Amino acid sequence: MKLWSCLALGCFLLGPSNAKSASGDRVLVLVPKIESAKHYSKFLESLETRGFELSVRAASNTSVALQIDGERVFDHAVLLAPAAKKFSNGLGPLDFTRFVDDGGNMVVAASSELSDFHRKLAAQFGVEFEPRSTWAIDHANYLKQNNASDHKIIAASNFALSPAILSSEFASVSVKSQAKPTVYFKGIAHKYDGENPQLVPLLTGTISTYSGRDKGEKPLEYTDTPLTGKSLGLVSAFQTRNNARVVFAGSTAMFSDALLGKRGGSNQRFIEDVSKWVMQEKSVLRETAHRHHLSATGEKPSHYRINNEIVYEIDLSVYRDDAWHPYVADDVQFEAIMLDPYIRTTLNRTDSTGSAPDTATYHGDIKLPDRYGTFTFRVNYKRTGYSNVDVKDTVAIWPLRHDGYPRFLTAAYPYYTGSFVMVIGFLALSAVWLFSDESTNKTKAGATASKEKPKGKAKHKSS
């Protein structure tokens, strides 16, 4: 006990200069009793080696606090006390949920004796653990030992193809490959929501894996539907919209020295990959700068005009291997939105020597829509395992000035022609009417006069 108390104090007093996490280095480790921390010495030592400040506390410790005066005391929390019905100092599931909402990262390890506290906490993230006293069992893939074999220690090898979370040793394993890495797992299974894009099942069961009770224990009731195959979750990862990360593992034993050092298993490497991801030591994306301007002048006006040609640029970096690096991808997209996207185009990476060495610049030559209003320029980049990047700019697009339109519109030529034809026709008709009317009147007047003269002479003679 004294040894682990000293270890916890020593880890807490370490300086932050060795921190390798992008979000902080303060780690709270909760165990059933302080003496039980010795069972996880390899896991805790690996965190120390990576520069974290460990504060190992018993679940009943009354000094545990996640926040003080609205600020987080710890950056990460590791819960290795699955049977604890409550934590001291009045900490409830909602307190840990608020901790995550505030940007904290969390690892929740479970067991077959999982308490309702942990079940309520997991339910907040779409994870539902199996009933109490159940185990993940596999009679085909299990740890084979000389003396005895335990079918509850399954040899899991069904990994998610997520290179942002797992290394190539796990993420690029072919289904037909014969040399698969194996992770030994002893614990409880869980259901996961496959429709939730924020939840990723990192390790699932194989076709011969199922959830049930051990021999001699009360069997499952007929109303219970046991999980089997790939629908049986063993380890799942969750990333919130604010880029906080949570990992749910159904086994505390996979973090223990007994399985981490087991020959033929890849527990050490798997736990290292998962812990690096959840504590934001890798696959952390950030936007360092973004800008847009007119392509012709390079000027950024207070507003744009319809059909303007602009240049949009954004700088992206990714954190891995204890440093920031340029993020290389071919699927970064730009959107111009006014209720609906009017423009969606893929940005190209710029090979520019003027940009910072730890960033990659993506640009696009964009012609604004022929529609005026208030638009949102947005880059909403979400990929499994990587931090979300959501950059927005509100931009006004105005119509052209009265003298900005062309003098003659090509589409209006038929109307121009019709107008001129109508004018010419009107003038021609008017001229015809005017001249033809005068000559007709003269003709009619001469005919009338010639008719009246003979009548006058006849009357004179008769008189």
C-alpha positions in Angstrom: 0.0 0.0 0.0 2.8 2.4 0.9 4.5 1.6 -2.4 1.5 2.5 -4.5 0.7 5.5 -2.4 4.2 6.8 -3.0 3.9 5.9 -6.7 0.7 7.9 -7.0 2.2 10.9 -5.2 5.4 10.7 -7.2 3.4 10.6 -10.5 1.3 13.5 -9.4 4.3 15.7 -8.7 5.9 15.1 -12.1 6.3 18.2 -14.2 4.2 18.7 -17.4 7.2 19.1 -19.6 7.2 15.5 -20.7 3.5 15.5 -21.7 2.9 13.9 -25.1 -0.9 14.3 -25.2 -2.5 17.1 -27.2 -5.1 17.7 -24.5 -3.1 17.4 -21.3 -1.2 15.0 -19.1 -3.2 14.7 -15.8 -4.7 11.2 -15.4 -7.0 10.0 -12.7 -6.9 6.2 -12.1 -9.7 4.8 -10.0 -9.2 1.3 -8.6 -11.2 -0.8 -6.1 -8.5 -0.5 -3.5 -5.1 1.2 -3.7 -3.4 -2.2 -3.3 -5.1 -3.5 -6.4 -3.1 -1.0 -8.5 -0.2 -3.4 -8.4 -2.2 -5.8 -10.8 -2.0 -3.1 -13.5 1.6 -2.0 -13.0 2.7 -2.6 -16.6 -0.2 -0.5 -17.9 0.4 2.3 -15.4 4.2 2.3 -16.0 3.6 2.6 -19.8 1.5 5.8 -19.1 4.3 7.1 -16.9 6.9 6.4 -19.5 4.8 8.4 -22.0 4.9 11.5 -19.7 1.5 11.4 -17.9 1.0 12.5 -14.3 -0.8 9.6 -12.6 -3.1 10.1 -9.6 -4.0 6.6 -8.5 -7.0 6.7 -6.1 -9.3 4.2 -4.5 -12.9 4.3 -5.5 -13.9 5.2 -1.9 -11.4 8.0 -1.6 -13.2 11.1 -0.4 -10.8 13.6 -2.0 -11.6 12.6 -5.6 -13.0 15.5 -7.6 -13.3 15.9 -11.4 -13.9 19.7 -11.4 -13.1 22.5 -9.0 -14.8 25.9 -9.6 -15.9 24.8 -13.0 -12.5 23.8 -14.2 -11.3 20.2 -14.8 -8.8 18.9 -12.3 -7.8 16.0 -14.6 -7.5 15.7 -18.4 -8.1 11.9 -18.5 -9.9 9.4 -16.3 -9.3 5.6 -16.2 -12.0 3.6 -14.3 -10.7 0.2 -13.2 -13.2 -0.4 -10.5 -16.2 -2.0 -12.3 -17.8 -3.5 -9.2 -18.0 -0.1 -7.4 -21.6 0.8 -6.9 -20.7 4.4 -6.3 -17.7 6.7 -6.1 -16.9 8.9 -3.1 -17.5 12.6 -2.9 -20.9 12.1 -4.5 -19.7 11.5 -8.0 -22.4 10.1 -10.2 -22.7 9.0 -13.9 -23.7 12.5 -14.9 -20.6 13.9 -13.3 -18.4 11.8 -15.6 -20.7 12.7 -18.5 -20.1 16.4 -17.8 -16.4 15.7 -17.5 -16.5 14.3 -21.1 -18.6 17.2 -22.2 -16.0 19.6 -20.8 -13.3 17.9 -23.0 -12.1 15.2 -20.7 -11.2 11.7 -22.0 -12.2 8.5 -20.3 -11.4 4.8 -20.2 -14.1 2.6 -18.7 -13.1 -1.1 -18.0 -15.8 -3.5 -17.1 -16.2 -7.1 -15.8 -18.8 -9.7 -15.2 -19.6 -8.0 -11.8 -20.4 -4.7 -13.4 -22.4 -2.3 -11.2 -25.4 -0.3 -12.2 -23.3 2.8 -11.9 -21.2 1.8 -14.9 -24.2 0.6 -16.8 -25.9 4.0 -16.6 -22.6 5.7 -17.5 -22.2 3.4 -20.6 -25.8 4.0 -21.6 -25.1 7.7 -22.1 -22.8 6.7 -25.0 -24.9 4.1 -26.7 -23.2 1.1 -25.0 -25.3 -1.6 -23.3 -23.5 -4.2 -21.3 -24.8 -7.8 -20.9 -26.5 -8.9 -17.7 -24.5 -9.4 -14.5 -22.5 -12.6 -14.1 -22.3 -13.2 -17.9 -19.1 -13.8 -19.8 -17.9 -13.6 -23.4 -17.2 -17.3 -24.2 -15.6 -18.9 -27.1 -15.1 -22.7 -27.4 -13.0 -22.5 -30.6 -10.8 -19.5 -29.9 -9.5 -19.4 -26.3 -6.3 -19.3 -24.3 -4.8 -22.8 -24.4 -2.6 -23.7 -21.5 -0.8 -26.8 -20.5 -2.5 -27.4 -17.2 -6.0 -26.1 -17.9 -7.8 -24.1 -20.5 -10.3 -21.4 -19.7 -12.9 -20.8 -22.4 -13.8 -17.5 -20.8 -10.3 -16.1 -21.8 -11.1 -15.8 -25.5 -8.5 -15.1 -28.2 -10.1 -12.2 -30.0 -8.9 -11.3 -33.5 -11.8 -9.5 -35.1 -10.5 -5.9 -35.2 -12.0 -2.8 -36.8 -10.3 -1.5 -39.9 -9.6 1.9 -38.4 -6.0 3.0 -39.1 -6.6 6.2 -37.2 -7.1 4.3 -33.9 -5.2 0.9 -34.4 -1.8 0.5 -35.9 -1.3 -1.3 -39.2 -0.7 -4.5 -37.2 -4.4 -4.6 -36.4 -6.1 -2.3 -38.9 -4.8 -3.8 -42.1 -5.3 -7.5 -41.2 -7.0 -9.3 -44.0 -9.9 -11.6 -43.2 -8.2 -14.4 -45.0 -4.9 -13.8 -43.3 -3.6 -16.8 -41.4 -1.2 -14.8 -39.1 -3.7 -12.7 -37.2 -2.7 -10.9 -34.0 -4.6 -12.1 -30.9 -5.9 -10.1 -28.0 -6.8 -12.1 -24.9 -10.0 -11.0 -23.3 -11.8 -12.1 -20.1 -14.9 -10.2 -19.2 -18.4 -9.1 -20.2 -19.7 -8.4 -23.7 -21.8 -5.4 -24.7 -24.2 -4.3 -27.4 -23.3 -1.3 -29.6 -25.3 0.9 -31.9 -24.0 0.2 -35.4 -25.9 3.2 -36.8 -24.1 5.7 -34.6 -21.2 7.2 -36.6 -19.5 8.4 -33.3 -19.3 4.8 -31.9 -16.7 2.4 -33.4 -16.5 -1.3 -32.3 -12.7 -1.8 -32.1 -12.8 -5.4 -31.1 -15.7 -7.8 -31.6 -16.4 -11.5 -31.4 -16.0 -14.1 -34.0 -18.6 -16.5 -35.4 -18.0 -18.8 -32.4 -18.1 -16.2 -29.7 -21.2 -15.8 -27.6 -22.4 -14.2 -24.3 -23.6 -16.5 -21.6 -23.0 -17.8 -18.1 -20.4 -20.3 -17.0 -21.2 -23.9 -16.1 -22.8 -24.2 -12.7 -24.2 -20.7 -12.8 -27.8 -19.8 -13.3 -28.5 -20.0 -17.1 -29.9 -17.2 -19.1 -33.7 -16.9 -19.1 -35.5 -17.6 -22.3 -36.4 -13.9 -22.6 -32.7 -13.0 -22.9 -31.2 -13.0 -26.3 -27.5 -13.8 -26.1 -25.1 -11.8 -28.2 -23.1 -13.8 -30.8 -20.6 -13.2 -33.5 -19.7 -9.7 -34.7 -22.7 -8.1 -32.9 -20.9 -9.0 -29.7 -18.8 -6.0 -28.7 -15.7 -6.4 -26.6 -14.0 -3.0 -26.9 -15.7 0.1 -28.4 -14.5 3.7 -28.9 -16.7 6.8 -28.8 -15.8 10.3 -29.9 -18.0 13.2 -29.0 -18.8 16.3 -31.1 -16.3 18.3 -29.0 -13.6 15.8 -29.8 -13.5 14.2 -26.4 -12.8 10.5 -26.5 -14.2 7.5 -24.5 -13.3 3.8 -24.6 -15.4 1.0 -23.2 -13.7 -2.3 -22.6 -15.6 -5.2 -21.2 -12.5 -6.6 -19.4 -10.3 -5.2 -16.7 -8.2 -8.3 -17.1 -6.9 -7.2 -20.5 -5.2 -4.3 -18.7 -3.7 -6.5 -16.1 -0.1 -7.8 -15.9 -1.4 -11.4 -16.3 -2.7 -10.8 -19.8 -0.4 -8.0 -21.0 2.6 -10.2 -20.7 0.9 -13.3 -22.0 3.0 -15.1 -24.6 1.4 -15.3 -28.0 -0.9 -12.3 -27.3 -0.9 -8.7 -28.6 -2.5 -7.2 -25.6 0.4 -4.9 -24.9 0.3 -3.4 -28.4 -3.5 -3.2 -28.6 -3.8 -1.5 -25.2 -1.0 0.9 -26.2 -2.8 1.8 -29.4 -6.2 2.3 -27.7 -4.8 4.3 -24.8 -2.8 6.6 -27.1 -5.9 7.3 -29.1 -8.2 7.9 -26.2 -5.7 10.2 -24.5 -5.2 12.1 -27.7 -1.6 11.1 -28.4 -2.5 10.5 -32.1 -5.1 11.2 -34.8 -5.7 14.7 -33.4 -6.6 17.0 -36.3 -6.6 20.8 -36.0 -7.1 23.7 -38.3 -4.4 26.3 -37.9 -5.6 28.9 -40.4 -8.1 29.5 -43.2 -8.6 32.3 -45.6 -10.5 33.3 -48.8 -10.0 36.2 -51.2 -10.7 37.3 -54.8 -8.7 35.3 -57.2 -8.1 38.3 -59.5 -6.8 40.9 -57.0 -6.0 38.8 -53.9 -8.2 41.2 -51.9 -10.6 40.1 -49.2 -13.6 42.5 -49.5 -16.3 43.0 -46.9 -18.7 41.2 -49.3 -18.6 39.4 -52.6 -20.6 39.7 -55.7 -22.5 37.0 -57.5 -20.3 34.9 -59.9 -17.1 36.2 -58.3 -14.1 33.9 -58.6 -12.4 33.4 -55.3 -9.7 31.2 -53.7 -10.3 29.3 -50.5 -7.5 27.9 -48.4 -7.3 25.9 -45.2 -4.3 24.6 -43.2 -4.6 21.2 -41.5 -2.2 19.4 -39.1 -2.3 16.0 -37.4 -0.7 15.1 -34.1 1.1 11.8 -33.9 4.5 10.5 -32.7 4.7 13.4 -30.1 4.7 16.1 -32.8 2.4 17.9 -35.3 2.7 16.9 -38.9 1.0 17.9 -42.2 -2.2 16.1 -42.7 -2.4 14.5 -46.1 -5.8 13.5 -47.6 -7.7 13.7 -50.8 -11.2 14.2 -49.5 -11.2 17.6 -47.8 -14.3 19.4 -49.1 -15.5 23.0 -49.2 -19.2 24.0 -49.1 -21.0 27.2 -49.8 -24.3 26.9 -48.0 -27.5 29.0 -47.8 -29.9 26.6 -46.2 -28.7 24.0 -48.8 -25.3 23.6 -50.3 -25.0 25.6 -53.5 -21.4 24.5 -54.0 -19.6 21.4 -52.8 -16.1 20.8 -54.2 -13.0 18.9 -53.2 -10.0 21.0 -52.2 -6.5 20.2 -53.6 -3.4 20.1 -51.5 -0.9 22.9 -52.3 2.8 22.0 -52.6 3.9 25.3 -51.2 7.3 26.0 -49.6 6.0 29.1 -47.9 3.6 27.2 -45.5 4.6 26.0 -42.1 6.5 22.6 -42.0 3.9 21.1 -39.7 0.8 22.0 -41.8 -0.7 21.1 -45.2 -2.5 23.7 -47.2 -5.6 22.8 -49.2 -7.0 25.3 -51.7 -9.8 25.5 -54.2 -10.6 27.9 -57.1 -14.3 28.5 -56.7 -16.8 30.5 -58.7 -19.6 31.8 -56.4 -23.2 31.0 -57.3 -25.5 33.3 -59.3 -27.5 33.9 -56.2 -27.2 36.6 -53.7 -27.8 36.4 -49.9 -26.0 35.4 -46.7 -23.9 32.3 -47.3 -21.8 30.1 -45.0 -18.4 29.0 -46.2 -17.8 25.7 -44.4 -15.2 22.9 -44.2 -16.8 20.1 -42.2 -14.3 17.2 -42.1 -15.3 14.1 -40.1 -13.5 10.8 -40.5 -13.5 7.8 -38.2 -10.9 8.0 -35.5 -9.8 11.6 -36.3 -10.8 14.7 -34.5 -13.6 16.7 -36.1 -12.7 19.8 -38.0 -15.6 22.2 -38.5 -14.7 25.7 -39.9 -17.4 28.2 -40.7 -17.4 31.7 -42.1 -20.5 33.8 -42.7 -20.2 35.8 -46.0 -22.5 38.2 -47.7 -22.9 37.8 -51.5 -24.4 40.9 -53.2 -26.0 41.3 -56.6 -24.2 43.2 -59.3 -24.3 47.0 -59.4 -26.5 48.6 -62.0 -23.5 49.2 -64.2 -22.1 45.8 -63.5 -24.3 43.9 -65.9 -23.4 43.6 -69.6 -24.9 46.2 -72.0 -26.5 43.6 -74.2 -27.5 40.1 -73.1 -27.1 37.3 -75.6 -30.2 35.5 -74.3 -32.2 38.7 -75.0 -31.3 39.0 -78.7 -34.7 37.6 -79.9 -36.4 40.3 -77.8 -34.2 43.0 -79.2 -35.0 41.8 -82.7 -38.7 41.7 -82.0 -38.6 45.3 -80.6 -36.8 46.6 -83.7 -39.1 44.7 -86.1 -42.1 46.2 -84.3 -40.8 49.7 -84.5 -39.9 49.4 -88.2 -43.3 47.8 -88.9 -45.0 50.7 -87.1 -43.1 53.3 -89.1 -43.8 51.6 -92.4 -47.5 51.2 -91.7 -47.7 54.8 -90.6 -46.0 56.0 -93.8 -48.2 53.9 -96.0 -51.3 55.2 -94.2 -50.3 58.8 -94.3 -49.4 58.9 -98.1 -52.1 56.6 -99.3 -54.8 58.6 -97.6 -53.9 62.0 -99.2 -53.9 60.6 -102.8 -57.2 58.9 -102.2 -58.8 62.1 -101.0 -57.7 64.0 -104.1 -59.1 61.3 -106.4 -62.5 61.3 -104.6 -62.7 65.1 -104.7 -62.0 65.2 -108.5 -64.7 62.6 -109.2 -67.3 64.5 -107.2 -66.6 67.7 -109.0 -66.9 66.1 -112.4 -70.3 64.7 -111.6 -71.7 68.0 -110.3 -70.9 70.2 -113.4 -73.3 68.5 -115.9 -76.2 68.8 -113.5 -75.6 72.4 -113.1 -75.7 73.1 -116.9 -79.0 71.2 -117.3 -80.7 73.2 -114.7 -79.5 76.4 -116.4 -80.9 75.4 -119.7 -84.3 74.5 -118.5 -84.6 77.7 -116.7 
